[in-house]
Amino acid sequence: MELTDAQIDFDKRCLSTRVAFGLACIAQDECAISEALENVFHLAFKHPGVELPFLSDQPLLTSVIVDGVRSAQDEAKREREKQDQALQHAAWAAELPSAAQLLAAARAAGNNHYPFEGYTLWPENRSKAFGWSLTNAYGVDNVAFLTTERDFQGLLERIKSGNEIGPVPPYCVEPDDDYEDEYRAVDAFWESITRGTESVMAAIMNVVEECGPVSK
C-alpha cells in the first residue's frame, strides 16, 4: 500500500522526535529531553487513534503516549458535553415565551407577583408609569423596572444568554475555568513526567540508563 504524503510527513515527525529524544538522553540534556517528551505527548494528543511509529520502544515514551491519548479522550468527552449542553440550552430557550406572551402573563397576574425563570416581577405604580420591578435570583430587589414589551424582550435576552441582571453575591459567582481548559494538556504532560518519581531529574536519569546510543 502506497503511503500518502501526509502519512510520510507524520512518520518523519515521529522519527525526528525519536532521534531528538535519543540524542538528548546521550547528552543528558534535561531541557532537550523535556522538549522531546512534550513533542511526543502532543503527537499522541493530536492523533489519539493512530499508532506512533518509532516511539514505542522506551517505557517513558509509552507512558507519555498513554497520557497524551487519555488527555485527548478527556478533551473529546468535554467537547461532547459542551455540545450536549448547547443543544439542551437551545431547546430550553425555544420553549420560553415571547416578550409579548411574558408581558401578557405578568398583566394577567394582576396585583400578584409573577415568578419567571428565577426572577420575580412585582407590579408597581410609579409616578410616570405602571410596570414591574424585578428581583433577581439572588433576592436583590429593584434590579430593573419593566414597562414595555421591549423591556421584556431585554429580560428574555439576558436570561437566554445567562447574564444575570443586577449584582451577584461574590460567593455565588462560578469560578473561571478558562485557565484550566487552556492549559489542561500541558498540566497533564508535566504530571506524566513526574508521576511515580521523586523529581523530574530522577526520571531523566532512569531514561539515560535505558536509552543507549542512537545510530547516525
Helices and strands as residue ranges (DSSP letters): H 5-27, H 30-46, H 59-95, H 99-108, E 114-116, E 119-125, E 130-135, E 144-146, H 149-161, G 170-172, H 178-194, H 200-211
